[in-house]
């Protein structure tokens, strides 16, 4: 609150064709939730049959909330057209854009949710569920609730500057994803793709191309 005035939450588009455009929330959310999680890999301890849990990686943080949009305050205005009253045209189509592939980016745009000094969250919209609850006699919706989930967005430069690429003194576990190769994994873990052989030797891999999604690889310290 600034000078007694309640600050409005807003979503700003950060890139793409609509860069700089803002969706202002006429009604602030009544609550929001932040969720953060990490992944652990399970390794079998040799000879004991017991399992050892090893940290694999962290998931991006998510921000979820319900947004409320309404144009009923303009019903009595003589100048208000059907398009002015249509809550889709005024608000929810802009939410749809955040889930649409932008022609310039070949991906949905990055956005930023800001609410005063309380929260500033740069993200991609992961999903949005719209529910229209009030209509004109013509069927045009004038009130909507949107349950929305934002997924934290960090650039590659951020990861390079903040997340240390150094190999630790502990063996890690890497779960192979679609498109992974030993060269890419070595580059990610050791910042040097030539260390693919270190991974291959550790995991008794004769053919470096013979890894499949879901395989768990031990990444030893250098």
Secondary structure, 3 states (H helix, E strand, C coil): CECCECCCCEEEECCCCCCCCEEECCECCCCEEEECCEEEEEEECCCCCCEEEEEEEECCCEEEEEEEEECHHHCCCCCCCHHHHCHHHHHHHHHHHCCCCECCCCECCCEEEEECCCEEEEEEEEEEEEEEEEECCCCCEEEEEEEEEEEECCCHHHHHHHCCCCCCCCCEEEECCCCCCHHHHHHHHHCCHHHHHHHHHHCCCCCCCCCCCCCEEEECCC
